[in-house]
């Protein structure tokens, strides 16, 4: 059974940074494409960033340069470094496992971690 557990969310001031982590179990992590999605208040869930099994990364165009996704195959973890945070980055951030380009609902989701950017 695939389990994804996020951590690292919280309250941060505008301009600050946060690092989210996702621990995976029940899957052959090294072969998995992992991603982060987010859902802000009153908004649809959207892709933030992803990383394939060979380390290829992809990002939402609007977030390039501020967010960085990485993976640690030995620890079966994926991370999202978020810099220069803005109030509009406030959202629940979800870890996801599933092939790039597929319907995300066919993959696996973590429970989400809240990120609030506010002064």
DSSP file (Angstrom, degrees, kcal/mol; ACC not computed):
  #  RESIDUE AA STRUCTURE BP1 BP2  ACC     N-H-->O    O-->H-N    N-H-->O    O-->H-N    TCO  KAPPA ALPHA  PHI   PSI    X-CA   Y-CA   Z-CA
    1    1 A X              0   0    0      0, 0.0     2,-0.3     0, 0.0    26,-0.1   0.000 360.0 360.0 360.0 125.2    0.0    0.0    0.0
    2    2 A X        -     0   0    0     24,-0.1     2,-0.4    22,-0.1    24,-0.2  -0.552 360.0-176.3 -75.5 131.6    1.4    3.3   -1.1
    3    3 A X  E     -A   25   0A   0     22,-2.4    22,-2.0    -2,-0.3     2,-0.5  -0.998   9.0-172.3-130.0 134.7    1.7    5.9    1.6
    4    4 A X  E     -A   24   0A   0     -2,-0.4   107,-0.6   105,-0.4     2,-0.5  -0.992   4.7-172.3-125.5 124.6    2.8    9.5    1.2
    5    5 A X  E     -A   23   0A   0     18,-2.2    18,-2.5    -2,-0.5     2,-0.2  -0.957   7.3-157.7-125.4 116.3    3.4   11.7    4.3
    6    6 A X  E     +A   22   0A   0     -2,-0.5     2,-0.3    16,-0.2    16,-0.2  -0.537  15.8 168.0 -89.4 155.3    4.1   15.4    3.9
    7    7 A X  E     +A   21   0A   0     14,-2.2    14,-2.7    -2,-0.2   106,-0.1  -0.969  42.1  66.1-153.9 165.4    5.8   17.6    6.5
    8    8 A X        +     0   0    0     -2,-0.3    11,-0.3     1,-0.3    14,-0.1   0.371  61.7 132.2 104.5  -4.4    7.3   21.1    6.7
    9    9 A X        +     0   0    0     12,-0.1     2,-0.3     9,-0.1    -1,-0.3  -0.169  23.0 114.6 -72.4 173.7    4.3   23.3    6.2
   10   10 A X  E     -e  115   0B   0    104,-1.0   106,-2.8   103,-0.1     2,-0.5  -0.985  63.2 -43.1 159.1-165.2    3.5   26.2    8.4
   11   11 A X  E     +e  116   0B   0     -2,-0.3     2,-0.3   104,-0.2   106,-0.2  -0.836  53.5 169.4-100.1 130.9    3.2   30.0    8.7
   12   12 A X  E     -e  117   0B   0    104,-2.7   106,-2.1    -2,-0.5     2,-0.1  -0.987  32.1-114.2-140.9 148.8    5.8   32.2    7.0
   13   13 A X    >   -     0   0    0     -2,-0.3     3,-2.3   104,-0.2    72,-0.2  -0.453  49.6 -81.8 -78.4 154.3    6.1   35.8    6.2
   14   14 A X  T 3  S+     0   0    0      1,-0.3    72,-0.2    -2,-0.1    -1,-0.1  -0.298 120.5  27.8 -53.9 137.2    6.1   37.1    2.7
   15   15 A X  T 3  S+     0   0    0     70,-3.3    69,-0.6     1,-0.3    -1,-0.3   0.275 100.3 117.0  90.5 -10.4    9.6   36.8    1.2
   16   16 A X    <   -     0   0    0     -3,-2.3    69,-2.4    69,-0.2     2,-0.3  -0.097  57.0-123.2 -82.8-176.1   10.4   33.9    3.5
   17   17 A X        -     0   0    0     66,-0.2     2,-0.3    67,-0.2    66,-0.2  -0.916  19.7-177.1-130.5 153.6   11.3   30.3    2.7
   18   18 A X  E     - B   0  82A   0     64,-2.1    64,-3.3    -2,-0.3     2,-0.5  -0.983  15.0-147.8-144.0 152.1    9.9   26.8    3.5
   19   19 A X  E     - B   0  81A   0     -2,-0.3     2,-0.3   -11,-0.3    62,-0.2  -0.973  14.5-160.8-123.7 117.2   11.0   23.3    2.7
   20   20 A X  E     - B   0  80A   0     60,-2.7    60,-2.5    -2,-0.5     2,-0.3  -0.702   6.7-163.6 -93.3 147.6    8.4   20.7    2.3
   21   21 A X  E     -AB   7  79A   0    -14,-2.7   -14,-2.2    -2,-0.3     2,-0.4  -0.956   8.2-163.4-130.5 151.3    9.2   17.0    2.6
   22   22 A X  E     -AB   6  78A   0     56,-2.0    56,-1.9    -2,-0.3     2,-0.5  -0.982   6.7-156.7-136.3 122.8    7.3   13.9    1.5
   23   23 A X  E     -AB   5  77A   0    -18,-2.5   -18,-2.2    -2,-0.4     2,-0.3  -0.872  14.4-158.5-100.8 127.7    8.2   10.4    2.8
   24   24 A X  E     +A    4   0A   0     52,-2.7     2,-0.3    -2,-0.5   -20,-0.2  -0.810  15.6 167.9-108.4 145.6    7.1    7.6    0.6
   25   25 A X  E     +A    3   0A   0    -22,-2.0   -22,-2.4    -2,-0.3     3,-0.1  -0.968  54.7  41.4-146.4 162.5    6.5    3.9    1.5
   26   26 A X  S    S+     0   0    0     -2,-0.3     2,-0.3   -24,-0.2    -1,-0.1   0.702  99.3  81.8  75.6  19.3    4.9    0.9   -0.1
   27   27 A X  S    S-     0   0    0    -24,-0.1     2,-1.7   -26,-0.1    -1,-0.2  -0.981  91.0-102.2-150.0 158.6    6.3    1.6   -3.5
   28   28 A X    >   -     0   0    0     -2,-0.3     3,-1.7     1,-0.2     4,-0.3  -0.666  44.7-172.9 -81.6  88.4    9.5    1.2   -5.5
   29   29 A X  G >  S+     0   0    0     -2,-1.7     3,-2.2     1,-0.3    -1,-0.2   0.843  73.0  62.9 -58.1 -40.8   10.4    4.8   -5.0
   30   30 A X  G 3  S+     0   0    0      1,-0.3    -1,-0.3    43,-0.2    43,-0.1   0.740 107.1  45.7 -61.7 -22.2   13.4    4.9   -7.3
   31   31 A X  G <  S+     0   0    0     -3,-1.7     2,-0.3     2,-0.1    -1,-0.3   0.426  96.7 102.4 -96.0  -0.2   11.1    4.1  -10.3
   32   32 A X    <   -     0   0    0     -3,-2.2     2,-0.5    -4,-0.3    67,-0.0  -0.630  65.1-138.6 -95.4 140.1    8.4    6.6   -9.3
   33   33 A X        -     0   0    0     -2,-0.3    65,-2.1    19,-0.1     2,-0.3  -0.840  30.2-165.2 -85.2 128.4    7.7   10.0  -10.7
   34   34 A X  E     +GF  51  97B   0     17,-2.5    17,-3.0    -2,-0.5     2,-0.3  -0.854  10.7 173.5-117.8 151.9    6.9   12.3   -7.8
   35   35 A X  E     -GF  50  96B   0     61,-2.5    61,-2.6    -2,-0.3     2,-0.4  -0.967  26.5-130.0-150.9 164.0    5.2   15.7   -7.8
   36   36 A X  E     -GF  49  95B   0     13,-3.1    12,-3.2    -2,-0.3    13,-1.6  -0.982  24.2-179.8-117.9 133.9    3.8   18.4   -5.6
   37   37 A X  E     -GF  47  94B   0     57,-2.6    57,-2.9    -2,-0.4     2,-0.3  -0.812   7.9-158.7-119.2 165.1    0.4   19.9   -6.2
   38   38 A X  E     -GF  46  93B   0      8,-2.4     8,-3.0    -2,-0.3     2,-0.4  -0.992  10.7-159.4-144.7 155.1   -1.3   22.7   -4.3
   39   39 A X  E     - F   0  92B   0     53,-2.1    53,-2.1    -2,-0.3     6,-0.2  -0.922  14.8-162.3-136.3 110.3   -4.8   23.9   -3.7
   40   40 A X    >   -     0   0    0      4,-0.4     3,-2.2    -2,-0.4    51,-0.2  -0.357  44.3 -66.4 -83.7 168.6   -5.4   27.5   -2.6
   41   41 A X  T 3  S-     0   0    0     49,-0.3    -1,-0.2     1,-0.3     3,-0.1  -0.343 121.7  -2.3 -57.7 123.1   -8.6   28.8   -1.0
   42   42 A X  T 3  S+     0   0    0      1,-0.2    -1,-0.3    -2,-0.1     2,-0.3   0.633 114.3 110.3  72.0  13.0  -11.3   28.8   -3.6
   43   43 A X  S <  S-     0   0    0     -3,-2.2    -1,-0.2     1,-0.0     2,-0.2  -0.765  70.8-105.8-118.7 163.4   -9.0   27.5   -6.3
   44   44 A X        -     0   0    0     -2,-0.3    -4,-0.4     1,-0.1     2,-0.2  -0.514  47.2 -92.7 -80.7 154.9   -8.6   24.2   -8.2
   45   45 A X        -     0   0    0     -2,-0.2     2,-0.3    -6,-0.2    -6,-0.2  -0.468  51.3-170.4 -67.1 138.8   -5.7   22.0   -7.4
   46   46 A X  E     -G   38   0B   0     -8,-3.0    -8,-2.4    -2,-0.2     2,-0.3  -0.951  26.8-102.5-135.2 151.7   -2.7   22.7   -9.6
   47   47 A X  E     +G   37   0B   0     -2,-0.3   -10,-0.3   -10,-0.2     3,-0.1  -0.533  31.9 176.6 -70.8 133.7    0.6   21.2  -10.4
   48   48 A X  E     -     0   0B   0    -12,-3.2    12,-2.5     1,-0.4     2,-0.3   0.822  61.0 -31.9 -99.2 -55.7    3.6   22.9   -8.7
   49   49 A X  E     -GH  36  59B   0    -13,-1.6   -13,-3.1    10,-0.2    -1,-0.4  -0.985  52.7-161.4-163.1 156.9    6.5   20.7   -9.7
   50   50 A X  E     -GH  35  58B   0      8,-2.7     8,-2.1    -2,-0.3     2,-0.4  -0.957   5.0-158.0-142.9 163.0    7.5   17.2  -10.5
   51   51 A X  E     -GH  34  57B   0    -17,-3.0   -17,-2.5    -2,-0.3     6,-0.2  -0.971  15.5-143.5-144.9 127.3   10.6   15.0  -10.8
   52   52 A X    >   -     0   0    0      4,-2.6     3,-1.8    -2,-0.4   -19,-0.1  -0.219  35.8 -94.9 -84.5 176.8   10.9   11.8  -12.8
   53   53 A X  T 3  S+     0   0    0      1,-0.3   -21,-0.1   -22,-0.3    -1,-0.1   0.787 126.0  51.5 -64.1 -27.0   12.8    8.7  -11.9
   54   54 A X  T 3  S-     0   0    0    -23,-0.1    -1,-0.3     2,-0.1   -23,-0.1   0.335 124.3-101.7 -93.0   8.6   15.8    9.8  -13.8
   55   55 A X    <   +     0   0    0     -3,-1.8     2,-0.3     1,-0.3    -2,-0.1   0.484  68.7 151.3  90.1   3.3   15.8   13.2  -12.1
   56   56 A X        -     0   0    0     -5,-0.0    -4,-2.6     1,-0.0     2,-0.3  -0.522  30.7-154.5 -67.8 130.3   14.2   15.3  -14.8
   57   57 A X  E     -H   51   0B   0     -2,-0.3     2,-0.3    -6,-0.2    -6,-0.2  -0.772  15.2-176.3-109.2 153.5   12.3   18.2  -13.2
   58   58 A X  E     -H   50   0B   0     -8,-2.1    -8,-2.7    -2,-0.3     2,-0.3  -0.991   6.1-169.3-146.6 150.2    9.3   20.2  -14.4
   59   59 A X  E     -H   49   0B   0     -2,-0.3     2,-0.3   -10,-0.2   -10,-0.2  -0.926  35.7 -94.0-137.7 154.9    7.6   23.2  -12.9
   60   60 A X    >>  -     0   0    0    -12,-2.5     3,-2.1    -2,-0.3     4,-0.8  -0.574  45.8-123.6 -62.0 134.0    4.5   25.3  -13.3
   61   61 A X  G >4 S+     0   0    0      1,-0.3     3,-0.8    -2,-0.3    -1,-0.1   0.854 108.5  55.8 -54.2 -39.2    5.7   28.1  -15.4
   62   62 A X  G 34 S+     0   0    0      1,-0.2    -1,-0.3     3,-0.0    -2,-0.0   0.623 108.9  47.7 -71.6 -12.2    4.7   30.8  -12.9
   63   63 A X  G X> S+     0   0    0     -3,-2.1     3,-2.0   -15,-0.2     4,-1.8   0.489  77.4 124.3-109.2  -5.5    6.8   29.2  -10.2
   64   64 A X  B << S+c   67   0A   0     -3,-0.8     4,-0.1    -4,-0.8   -15,-0.0  -0.295  76.2  23.0 -57.1 135.8   10.1   28.6  -12.0
   65   65 A X  T 34 S+     0   0    0      2,-0.5    -1,-0.2     1,-0.1     3,-0.1   0.117 120.9  57.6  95.7 -22.4   13.0   30.2  -10.2
   66   66 A X  T <4 S+     0   0    0     -3,-2.0    17,-2.1     1,-0.2     2,-0.4   0.729 101.1  51.6-107.8 -32.4   11.3   30.3   -6.8
   67   67 A X  E  <  -cD  64  82A   0     -4,-1.8    -2,-0.5    15,-0.2     2,-0.4  -0.850  60.4-170.7-111.2 143.0   10.6   26.6   -6.2
   68   68 A X  E     - D   0  81A   0     13,-2.4    13,-3.1    -2,-0.4     2,-0.4  -0.987   6.2-158.3-134.7 125.2   12.9   23.7   -6.5
   69   69 A X  E     + D   0  80A   0     -2,-0.4     2,-0.3    11,-0.2    11,-0.2  -0.799  19.1 166.3-100.5 144.1   12.0   20.0   -6.3
   70   70 A X  E     - D   0  79A   0      9,-2.0     9,-2.9    -2,-0.4     2,-0.3  -0.957  19.0-145.6-148.6 165.8   14.5   17.3   -5.4
   71   71 A X  E     - D   0  78A   0     -2,-0.3     2,-0.5     7,-0.2     7,-0.2  -0.975   8.6-156.7-137.9 151.9   14.5   13.7   -4.4
   72   72 A X  E  >> - D   0  77A   0      5,-3.1     5,-2.1    -2,-0.3     4,-0.9  -0.902  10.4-174.2-125.5  98.6   16.5   11.4   -2.2
   73   73 A X  T  45S+     0   0    0     -2,-0.5     3,-0.3     1,-0.2   -43,-0.2   0.844  82.1  58.2 -66.7 -33.1   16.1    7.9   -3.4
   74   74 A X  T  45S+     0   0    0      1,-0.2    -1,-0.2     2,-0.1   -45,-0.0   0.877 117.1  33.4 -63.9 -36.2   18.0    6.4   -0.5
   75   75 A X  T  45S-     0   0    0     -3,-0.4    -1,-0.2     2,-0.1    -2,-0.2   0.450 106.8-125.5 -97.5  -1.6   15.6    7.9    2.0
   76   76 A X  T  <5 +     0   0    0     -4,-0.9   -52,-2.7    -3,-0.3     2,-0.3   0.942  65.3 133.2  56.1  50.6   12.6    7.6   -0.3
   77   77 A X  E   < -BD  23  72A   0     -5,-2.1    -5,-3.1   -54,-0.2     2,-0.4  -0.948  44.0-160.0-132.5 151.7   11.8   11.3    0.0
   78   78 A X  E     -BD  22  71A   0    -56,-1.9   -56,-2.0    -2,-0.3     2,-0.3  -0.986  15.8-161.0-128.0 142.6   11.0   14.2   -2.2
   79   79 A X  E     -BD  21  70A   0     -9,-2.9    -9,-2.0    -2,-0.4     2,-0.4  -0.866  13.1-156.4-124.6 154.0   11.4   17.8   -1.2
   80   80 A X  E     -BD  20  69A   0    -60,-2.5   -60,-2.7    -2,-0.3     2,-0.6  -0.928   9.7-160.6-131.2 109.4   10.1   21.1   -2.3
   81   81 A X  E     -BD  19  68A   0    -13,-3.1   -13,-2.4    -2,-0.4     2,-0.5  -0.798  11.1-167.5 -88.7 122.6   12.2   24.2   -1.5
   82   82 A X  E     +BD  18  67A   0    -64,-3.3   -64,-2.1    -2,-0.6     2,-0.3  -0.953   8.5 178.0-118.7 119.9   10.1   27.3   -1.7
   83   83 A X        +     0   0    0    -17,-2.1   -66,-0.2    -2,-0.5   -67,-0.2  -0.759  59.0  21.1-117.5 163.3   11.8   30.7   -1.7
   84   84 A X  S    S-     0   0    0    -69,-0.6    -1,-0.2    -2,-0.3   -67,-0.2   0.905  84.5-158.7  48.6  49.8   10.5   34.3   -1.9
   85   85 A X        -     0   0    0    -69,-2.4   -70,-3.3    -3,-0.2     2,-0.3  -0.257   8.6-159.2 -66.7 146.4    7.1   33.2   -0.8
   86   86 A X    >   -     0   0    0    -72,-0.2     3,-2.4    -3,-0.1     4,-0.3  -0.835  32.7-108.5-121.1 157.3    4.1   35.3   -1.6
   87   87 A X  G >  S+     0   0    0     -2,-0.3     3,-1.8     1,-0.3    30,-0.4   0.844 118.2  62.9 -54.4 -33.0    0.6   35.5    0.0
   88   88 A X  G 3  S+     0   0    0      1,-0.3    -1,-0.3   -48,-0.0   -48,-0.1   0.572  88.6  70.0 -72.8  -6.1   -0.7   33.8   -3.2
   89   89 A X  G <   +     0   0    0     -3,-2.4    -1,-0.3    28,-0.1     2,-0.2   0.520  70.0 121.1 -82.7  -5.9    1.4   30.8   -2.4
   90   90 A X    <   +     0   0    0     -3,-1.8   -49,-0.3    -4,-0.3     2,-0.3  -0.410  41.4 110.9 -59.5 125.0   -0.9   30.1    0.5
   91   91 A X  E    S- I   0 115B   0     24,-2.0    24,-2.7    -2,-0.2     2,-0.6  -0.974  74.1 -83.9-176.7 168.3   -2.4   26.6   -0.1
   92   92 A X  E     -FI  39 114B   0    -53,-2.1   -53,-2.1    -2,-0.3     2,-0.5  -0.879  46.5-147.5 -88.9 127.4   -2.5   23.1    1.0
   93   93 A X  E     -FI  38 113B   0     20,-2.9    20,-2.0    -2,-0.6     2,-0.4  -0.853  12.9-162.5-103.6 130.1    0.4   21.3   -0.7
   94   94 A X  E     -F   37   0B   0    -57,-2.9   -57,-2.6    -2,-0.5     2,-0.3  -0.907  14.2-137.6-117.1 137.6    0.0   17.7   -1.6
   95   95 A X  E     -F   36   0B   0     -2,-0.4    15,-2.1   -59,-0.2     2,-0.4  -0.714  29.0-169.1 -85.0 142.6    2.6   15.1   -2.5
   96   96 A X  E     -FJ  35 109B   0    -61,-2.6   -61,-2.5    -2,-0.3     2,-0.5  -0.990  19.1-160.7-139.7 143.2    1.7   12.9   -5.4
   97   97 A X  E     +FJ  34 108B   0     11,-2.1    11,-2.4    -2,-0.4     2,-0.2  -0.992  44.3 100.9-122.3 125.5    3.0    9.8   -7.1
   98   98 A X  S    S-     0   0    0    -65,-2.1     3,-0.1    -2,-0.5     9,-0.1  -0.847  71.5 -67.8 169.5 156.8    2.1    9.0  -10.6
   99   99 A X    >   -     0   0    0     -2,-0.2     3,-1.6     1,-0.1     2,-0.2  -0.261  57.4-101.4 -62.7 143.3    3.3    9.2  -14.2
  100  100 A X  T 3  S+     0   0    0      1,-0.2    -1,-0.1   -66,-0.0     3,-0.1  -0.431 106.6  18.4 -62.9 132.5    3.9   12.6  -15.7
  101  101 A X  T 3  S+     0   0    0      1,-0.3    -1,-0.2    -2,-0.2     2,-0.1   0.298  98.6 115.6  90.5 -10.3    1.1   13.5  -18.0
  102  102 A X  S <  S-     0   0    0     -3,-1.6     2,-0.4     1,-0.1    -1,-0.3  -0.409  85.1 -78.4 -85.1 167.4   -1.4   11.0  -16.7
  103  103 A X    >   -     0   0    0      1,-0.2     3,-2.1    -2,-0.1     4,-0.2  -0.526  40.8-144.8 -62.2 118.1   -4.6   11.9  -14.9
  104  104 A X  G >  S+     0   0    0     -2,-0.4     3,-1.9     1,-0.3    -1,-0.2   0.792  95.1  67.8 -60.3 -26.0   -3.4   12.8  -11.4
  105  105 A X  G 3  S+     0   0    0      1,-0.3    -1,-0.3    -7,-0.0     4,-0.1   0.684  92.1  61.5 -68.3 -14.4   -6.5   11.3   -9.9
  106  106 A X  G <  S+     0   0    0     -3,-2.1    -1,-0.3     2,-0.1    -2,-0.2   0.492 100.8  67.6 -87.2  -2.7   -5.3    7.9  -11.0
  107  107 A X  S <  S-     0   0    0     -3,-1.9     2,-0.4    -4,-0.2    -9,-0.2  -0.054  92.8 -81.9 -98.4-158.0   -2.2    8.3   -8.8
  108  108 A X  E     -J   97   0B   0    -11,-2.4   -11,-2.1    -2,-0.1     2,-0.3  -0.879  37.4-160.4-116.5 145.2   -1.5    8.4   -5.1
  109  109 A X  E     -J   96   0B   0     -2,-0.4  -105,-0.4   -13,-0.2   -13,-0.2  -0.914  11.8-136.5-124.7 146.9   -1.9   11.4   -2.8
  110  110 A X        -     0   0    0    -15,-2.1  -105,-0.2    -2,-0.3     3,-0.1  -0.313  38.7-101.5 -82.9-178.3   -0.6   12.4    0.6
  111  111 A X        -     0   0    0   -107,-0.6  -106,-0.1     1,-0.1   -17,-0.1   0.639  63.5-117.5 -83.2 -13.7   -2.9   14.1    3.2
  112  112 A X        -     0   0    0    -17,-0.1     2,-0.4     1,-0.1   -18,-0.2   0.101  15.3-124.3  95.2 151.7   -1.5   17.5    2.5
  113  113 A X  E     - I   0  93B   0    -20,-2.0   -20,-2.9  -106,-0.1     2,-0.3  -0.999  24.4-121.9-135.4 134.1    0.3   20.1    4.5
  114  114 A X  E     - I   0  92B   0     -2,-0.4  -104,-1.0   -22,-0.2     2,-0.5  -0.559  22.6-171.2 -81.2 132.0   -0.8   23.7    5.0
  115  115 A X  E     -eI  10  91B   0    -24,-2.7   -24,-2.0    -2,-0.3     2,-0.5  -0.991   4.5-174.9-119.7 122.8    1.4   26.6    3.9
  116  116 A X  E     -e   11   0B   0   -106,-2.8  -104,-2.7    -2,-0.5     2,-0.7  -0.976   8.3-166.0-121.8 123.0    0.3   30.0    4.9
  117  117 A X  E     +e   12   0B   0     -2,-0.5     2,-0.3   -30,-0.4  -104,-0.2  -0.917  35.6 129.5-110.1 109.7    2.1   33.1    3.7
  118  118 A X              0   0    0   -106,-2.1    -2,-0.1    -2,-0.7   -32,-0.0  -0.994 360.0 360.0-159.6 148.8    1.1   36.1    5.7
  119  119 A X              0   0    0     -2,-0.3  -106,-0.1  -106,-0.2    -1,-0.1   0.416 360.0 360.0 -93.9 360.0    2.5   39.0    7.7
